């Protein structure tokens, strides 16, 4: 299996621009998680889905952030408009629904907002 | 504050020595997991210990869990330079999501 796939791996954009991060979970995994990692705040759970349905989005910082999972093999995290404080590494992870115990992380997207 | 908090924040040892990291948490858990993150990479799952288990081994890793103290420890024996990474504990509750601590940065000097 290819593992969790994220794209792009690096993104540099200017403040105010829309940013879309993409994730393909491991085939057969029914839970998908979006995390943000910064030096100041560590690893934060933004949102997670079960069977394509958002279960907990309490970690989404504000309305500028939105996430979708239109099918079992694809999810997006969108930031509109982006701000410099959104600069971070964004990770996607997936796990099987039955346990949600072991999460398999993607390589991350390193976002820099200028 | 975080459900899981690692201690120490940073640890530097010589190759061949053992490394011990601790994790404390606040609420009842179903299980606790340890992950490793190499610089610039995603997290990799190392080991899971359930709330009814007290100790678990995997290769050079030994994890203990004390639910009465709400704490866990990760021991890496005979450390290698390749063990240099950040180590995170994550707690899983009935809510179904894992909560990660801030991590311990381990440096193993050759």
Interface residues (C-beta under 8 A of the other chain):
Chain A: X4 X33 X35 X42 X43 X45 X48 X50 X55 X56 X91 X93 X100 X101 X102 X103 X104 X105 X106 X107 X108
Chain B: X2 X30 X31 X33 X35 X41 X42 X43 X44 X45 X48 X88 X90 X92 X95 X96 X97 X98 X99 X100 X101 X102 X103
